[in-house]
């Protein structure tokens, strides 16, 4: 009766209960390898970018990671599975050591979380660790674990220490972030003033220096870096290294001293998969020890041992930010509503004493970590000096005199540090002074060459009339009101018209499309930045949808642009008129069917029209403007004029790049600031040549920190017409006009 729950005698049929156990072992091994791969990727990322504090990018504390860890430590919490052989008992040790390694790797990721998320994840991790410790103790008492008792006890102590370090850092992180944010704001304000005083320098020469300051501030105030250079994090590296040595000793000692062990006969319930779990978790511990051990070693292996002693040898004071949160909790009254005054007083007194104990424990833990760091520096620092003496290198680098009046000395003013880190300022400056130039070089390798070629071929001798000419006020709106323009939609619409021009060499069209395609990537960044103050989300998305069809299939909203010339010959009209009629028909079809059902809000807000209708309205307006102002018969001349308009709009849009780049240095939260500023530096590197080309067109940039949209440019050009006619007798005279918002400057050569 295999399919029945009972045997023939009526007892429970458990003959197949253990059959899935080897597959569970494979599941545990796979989870361990996933953690090992994630920790290895973090280590490789740190080595690749020379971040030897090894930030957590792939292996971070979150729900997914905790779930995988819970699967990987199955052997530590399994209370009754028989583990008789040597590899079975070693698998128990490796599972325990794996927990310590995981905690050591997760430390920097604490800085990437908000307070509530940090608390919830830490509670979940704490429950997992305490459960594992309790289950290991139970197994030691019941005999499931009968060897490697000393190793298990030491590893459990390390688990508690590492969990305490995690809690200690979690308490201090919110206060640290608060102080870092205040310091960043102060130094950013100082940097902004210095940037304003140098506004007459060309932007492609000025921005690298400005970005270097912002990068130094963002890098040194990165929560992960602040945690990585803290005493508890460096001490955790020593504990993780000790944990790996214990596992190594456990693996080697049975082979070296087999007479000191008495393993049992038989086979584990997990059978052959136990060996697989042991191998995978040993690999995970070995790989996972790299990052914590390097954090510990890099703390003591400064370039200058003397500076290391100044930084740590005299710093045994526990800074206020370590206990400030606990002190605030201690002083705050309880939120509980207790009617009995005596009982309320008792509860308040217990809370005060409990938090007082927590404060003393926190101070003792931080002090102990600082002592471990000092002892490490004391001994290893002298070893490094001896190593230098043997090599004959008696020079001492890293003194304050090294900087003098160098640019690094000025850059050190923008290093953000906490109390107790004063001795690390020069070191952080020196180690990170060339980072901005490195990221700029990476960006320069990805410059949009087709866009540069397109802009270099443009002629701006007549100013930026393309910004004015693409849309005439004489063309009425098809709807209740005229939707706002973003920079990218007119570019896509004009490019679609240029593609539809008959009898144009295909190579010229492809060159235009390639240039516009590269330019749109950056113009869309400008449009995206403007969404903060303008309702342009639907307009920008309409651009992306329309351009996808134009660039891939040579179609504008399912209209084949290549066949419009033949269609125009059959109908004895121009292709622009056909495009105008098609777009008008699309809009009217929408108006007849759907506009009557739209609520009054959408009628009053044209920017929220459907994307298809926004694109149709743009095509109709631009086509009607071209029919009024352009000569359509000469295809080559029309193609050149439209290309010139496209270049004008591209150049005008890209004058906002300075604001897009600098805004990345101000708007991002502290957890994302380093990444945001790195992307700003890469963006500058990619667009450096474009900015040089724009500077050659005599376009001055705004230093008022305000984005300028295409409608404002259009308005300025309208106001500029009378002034241009007054100065038409002087071809060499340069005229500068300010926009009504006092944020735009146009120079007409």
C-alpha angles and dihedrals in degrees: 000000000000095000094050125088091229136055125236089269091054098251123126113281104227098156094114100037094102097043095097094049096095089053089051087053090054088050090053092047091050092051090049091051091049089056090045092052092048092049090046091052090052089051092049090047090053093049093044095053094032092243097146092178084069107220118216109252104145103018106053135150107265141120094275094050092047090052093051091046091051089055093046094054094053092120092057093055098038103111105185112025111119112245106178105151133074095255090048093056091043089053088060090053093047091050091054092045089049090061092055092048092050093052092049091053095047096057100094092047089069088079094060096063136083118242098262094044090047093052095047094047092046092050090050092050091046092053090050094049095045090048091051092049092049092048092048089053090049091050091050089052096047095044099248085120106043101153136049092035094153092049091050092050093050092047091049089052089051089050091055092046093050091046088051090051090051090052092045093053092044091057093051099040098081092051091045091052090050092054092043091052092051091049091048093051092050095048092041089055089051091048091049091054091050090048091053093052089056097046093119091066114095111269095238088057097040102044097062091058092046093047090049090060094047091047092052090051094046095044096049092043095048106128091223092052091047090053092043093056095043122109097244092052093049090047090052087060090060090050092049090050089051089049091054091048090053091053090048090051091049091054096045102039097068089055095044097039106024092157091067093064133068110196122179134241122248137061131283120244086245090054114185094357090074090073090049091052091048092052095045094048093045088054090048092052092047094048094039093053092062097077099043092043092050091050088055094043095046089054090063099029097070117157088248117041092196092058090049091056091048089050097049111009094073098034109091095127115110106231120232096246090068092065104019093099092051091048090053091050089048094053097042116094120243117267091217117110105225115173098198108082094203093051091045089053091049093051091047091051093049090049091049093051094044092052090044088057090048090052091053091047090049092050092046092050094049091045091051091050090050090050091052089050092048094049090049092051092044095057103029092043091059090047089054091050090051090049090052091047091052090050090049093242104137096159119116115215128190100049118143090250090066091077103043108154094336122132088257089064090058091042091054088067087069096053110115115214140160130235110293094029099086092112091058098058097091092042093052090047094051095045094050105031095103097042095099093052089049093054091044090054090051090051092048089059088062099048116150097248095178091053091049090050091050093050094045090056093053120101116218097177089117093049123240100318089144089073089056101037100053093074126033123200088217089073107083123220118259092219139046091287139358115269117232120259126235121201096251103050097063089047091054092044093050091046090052090053091048091053090052094055107113125232096025121139109258092224091060090050093048091048090052092048092049092050094047092046091056092042094051091062089065098034088056088055088057091048091048091053090051092057087082090070102017131055095235102129096108092042091053092047090049088056093053094048095047094045092051090061094042096048098041104032105016088240132127108208091332091313110127104230093196094062098049092091093057091044090051092053091052093049093040093233138100125279089235090058089050091052090048092051093046093050092046090050090051091052095046092048089055091045093052096047107030111014093076090058095048117104122247092257093063091045089057095043109056091175087074096056115123114283093245091055094047090054091046092051091050091050092048094049095047094044092051090048091052092048090055099044110023135070106237101186097077106066097190093049092047092049091051093048093049091045088051091052091050091051091048092054092044093052093045091049094047092055083078091062091093090062092043090053096045093043089062086063094056112030103054122093119247094260092058100030098100092050092046094051091045088055089049091054092047089049091053091049091052093047099038094103091045090053090051090052091049090049088054088057088064095245113152120211131233117254093183094087096239128126116232119214127208094257090060091049089049091052092048091051090052090053090046096060097082090045091050092052091051092053098040092109091067113063096178096049116111117217123198120197128186123217121237090255090056091232105099132070123188122188117198115200 
